[in-house]
Amino acid sequence: MDRYPVRVEARPDESLSRWLWLVKWLLLIPHNLALLVLWTGLVIVTMLAYLSGRSSPASTPSWWPTPTDPPESRWTPWALFRCPT
């Protein structure tokens, strides 16, 4: 009795070139280079979007402590969670 329900038999094609593996590896280089450029761009754009959102006064919530608040309100742990009045 076979241990697995499916049995696959295969043999390599004789007509394939011996240089096929080299071509595949050479094609992998520009692919990885393109992925590196895209991921780097994604990280840079994400950081720029975050920083531009944080530096815009219009995007700051009213309950977020600002430099014009007294220092005591910025130093307390619950200053970030106080209800807007």
Backbone as CSV, one residue per row, in Angstrom:
resi,resn,N_x,N_y,N_z,CA_x,CA_y,CA_z,C_x,C_y,C_z
1,MET,0.850,-1.177,0.000,0.000,0.000,0.000,0.895,1.240,0.000
2,ASP,0.534,2.210,-0.864,1.295,3.456,-0.925,0.997,4.319,0.290
3,ARG,1.998,5.059,0.679,1.844,5.911,1.842,1.081,7.200,1.501
4,TYR,1.195,7.697,0.276,0.547,8.929,-0.145,-0.536,8.621,-1.184
5,PRO,-1.590,9.430,-1.241,-2.672,9.151,-2.188,-2.313,9.476,-3.640
6,VAL,-1.282,10.310,-3.874,-0.921,10.690,-5.231,0.528,10.299,-5.471
7,ARG,0.743,9.707,-6.619,2.104,9.327,-6.992,2.461,10.056,-8.280
8,VAL,3.572,10.817,-8.260,3.988,11.610,-9.402,5.326,11.078,-9.890
9,GLU,5.373,10.810,-11.175,6.623,10.398,-11.791,7.028,11.458,-12.799
10,ALA,8.307,11.840,-12.773,8.776,12.880,-13.680,10.203,12.577,-14.113
11,ARG,10.562,13.135,-15.270,11.945,13.030,-15.740,12.301,14.345,-16.425
12,PRO,13.550,14.788,-16.339,13.925,16.063,-16.951,13.886,15.968,-18.476
13,ASP,13.523,17.076,-19.103,13.516,17.135,-20.561,14.946,17.175,-21.077
14,GLU,15.190,16.417,-22.103,16.519,16.394,-22.701,16.756,17.613,-23.590
15,SER,15.690,18.241,-24.061,15.845,19.334,-25.012,16.203,20.674,-24.348
16,LEU,16.146,20.763,-23.014,16.458,22.008,-22.339,17.963,22.260,-22.342
17,SER,18.317,23.509,-22.461,19.720,23.887,-22.518,20.350,23.816,-21.130
18,ARG,21.653,23.562,-21.117,22.363,23.551,-19.844,22.539,24.963,-19.295
19,TRP,22.384,25.972,-20.141,22.579,27.349,-19.735,21.298,27.989,-19.205
20,LEU,20.225,27.221,-19.157,18.948,27.779,-18.699,19.037,28.286,-17.264
21,TRP,19.747,27.588,-16.404,19.873,28.025,-15.021,20.601,29.363,-14.941
22,LEU,21.586,29.581,-15.809,22.317,30.846,-15.813,21.418,31.994,-16.277
23,VAL,20.604,31.745,-17.278,19.680,32.769,-17.766,18.686,33.135,-16.667
24,LYS,18.195,32.156,-15.944,17.244,32.427,-14.864,17.893,33.273,-13.776
25,TRP,19.113,32.979,-13.418,19.796,33.760,-12.390,20.109,35.167,-12.879
26,LEU,20.454,35.321,-14.150,20.722,36.653,-14.688,19.454,37.500,-14.760
27,LEU,18.323,36.885,-14.996,17.056,37.608,-14.994,16.613,37.975,-13.580
28,LEU,17.119,37.250,-12.608,16.764,37.533,-11.227,17.407,38.836,-10.733
29,ILE,18.557,39.204,-11.272,19.263,40.411,-10.831,18.443,41.675,-11.088
30,PRO,17.959,41.947,-12.307,17.156,43.175,-12.482,15.834,43.134,-11.723
31,HIS,15.279,41.962,-11.555,14.041,41.833,-10.793,14.273,42.267,-9.351
32,ASN,15.326,41.770,-8.728,15.626,42.153,-7.347,16.009,43.619,-7.245
33,LEU,16.684,44.151,-8.244,17.030,45.570,-8.248,15.767,46.435,-8.312
34,ALA,14.824,46.055,-9.139,13.557,46.794,-9.227,12.789,46.719,-7.912
35,LEU,12.774,45.552,-7.277,12.096,45.420,-5.987,12.767,46.276,-4.921
36,LEU,14.079,46.332,-4.938,14.804,47.160,-3.980,14.454,48.637,-4.157
37,VAL,14.393,49.101,-5.397,14.041,50.497,-5.669,12.603,50.778,-5.221
38,LEU,11.694,49.878,-5.506,10.300,50.088,-5.127,10.108,50.099,-3.605
39,TRP,10.744,49.168,-2.904,10.623,49.131,-1.441,11.263,50.359,-0.804
40,THR,12.398,50.800,-1.350,13.037,52.001,-0.827,12.131,53.216,-1.032
41,GLY,11.538,53.325,-2.204,10.606,54.416,-2.467,9.406,54.368,-1.537
42,LEU,8.892,53.197,-1.275,7.758,53.058,-0.368,8.110,53.540,1.033
43,VAL,9.273,53.151,1.518,9.689,53.568,2.863,9.879,55.084,2.919
44,ILE,10.506,55.662,1.911,10.744,57.117,1.896,9.424,57.878,1.829
45,VAL,8.519,57.460,0.954,7.230,58.150,0.822,6.404,58.001,2.096
46,THR,6.454,56.848,2.731,5.721,56.648,3.979,6.259,57.561,5.074
47,MET,7.582,57.660,5.183,8.166,58.534,6.204,7.860,60.000,5.919
48,LEU,7.908,60.407,4.652,7.575,61.782,4.306,6.111,62.097,4.612
49,ALA,5.228,61.172,4.327,3.814,61.385,4.615,3.576,61.499,6.114
50,TYR,4.240,60.662,6.884,4.087,60.717,8.337,4.616,62.048,8.880
51,LEU,5.810,62.438,8.440,6.411,63.670,8.948,5.624,64.909,8.510
52,SER,5.120,64.915,7.296,4.342,66.068,6.856,3.015,66.146,7.606
53,GLY,2.445,65.030,7.933,1.219,65.037,8.716,1.454,65.480,10.144
54,ARG,2.601,65.122,10.710,2.915,65.515,12.082,3.307,66.988,12.178
55,SER,3.863,67.541,11.123,4.332,68.919,11.204,3.251,69.930,10.830
56,SER,2.144,69.473,10.317,1.074,70.379,9.916,0.211,70.711,11.132
57,PRO,0.050,71.990,11.458,-0.764,72.325,12.635,-2.241,72.005,12.436
58,ALA,-2.692,71.955,11.209,-4.101,71.653,10.968,-4.428,70.199,11.294
59,SER,-3.434,69.320,11.224,-3.707,67.912,11.476,-3.538,67.535,12.939
60,THR,-3.099,68.466,13.784,-2.896,68.173,15.196,-4.232,68.197,15.919
61,PRO,-4.571,67.147,16.655,-5.837,67.145,17.397,-5.849,68.236,18.466
62,SER,-7.036,68.671,18.837,-7.148,69.755,19.811,-6.660,69.328,21.187
63,TRP,-6.718,68.040,21.499,-6.286,67.583,22.812,-4.800,67.272,22.868
64,TRP,-4.097,67.373,21.760,-2.663,67.089,21.728,-1.909,68.259,22.355
65,PRO,-0.993,68.017,23.297,-0.288,69.134,23.920,0.605,69.861,22.920
66,THR,0.515,71.159,22.901,1.317,71.970,21.989,2.373,72.721,22.785
67,PRO,3.386,73.269,22.127,4.424,73.998,22.866,3.891,75.235,23.593
68,THR,2.703,75.719,23.239,2.152,76.884,23.930,1.468,76.511,25.236
69,ASP,1.223,75.203,25.465,0.634,74.764,26.729,1.666,74.905,27.845
70,PRO,1.209,75.057,29.089,2.176,75.078,30.195,2.917,73.744,30.272
71,PRO,4.173,73.755,30.702,4.962,72.510,30.705,4.336,71.411,31.545
72,GLU,3.616,71.761,32.593,3.045,70.719,33.445,2.050,69.850,32.674
73,SER,1.317,70.445,31.736,0.340,69.666,30.989,1.019,68.724,30.009
74,ARG,2.236,69.038,29.585,2.945,68.141,28.685,3.653,67.041,29.447
75,TRP,3.960,67.253,30.718,4.729,66.286,31.472,3.876,65.193,32.092
76,THR,2.603,65.412,32.235,1.754,64.425,32.888,1.434,63.289,31.927
77,PRO,1.377,62.066,32.426,1.103,60.927,31.537,-0.270,60.984,30.896
78,TRP,-1.240,61.570,31.558,-2.595,61.612,31.012,-2.838,62.827,30.131
79,ALA,-1.799,63.603,29.865,-1.979,64.799,29.029,-2.391,64.435,27.608
80,LEU,-1.919,63.314,27.115,-2.280,62.917,25.761,-3.692,62.361,25.655
81,PHE,-4.283,61.990,26.793,-5.582,61.337,26.766,-6.684,62.176,27.388
82,ARG,-6.418,63.435,27.674,-7.455,64.262,28.282,-8.542,64.574,27.263
83,CYS,-9.730,64.735,27.757,-10.869,64.994,26.869,-10.829,66.437,26.380
84,PRO,-11.173,66.655,25.125,-11.216,68.043,24.647,-12.368,68.784,25.306
85,THR,-12.109,70.011,25.682,-13.166,70.794,26.345,-13.544,71.964,25.476
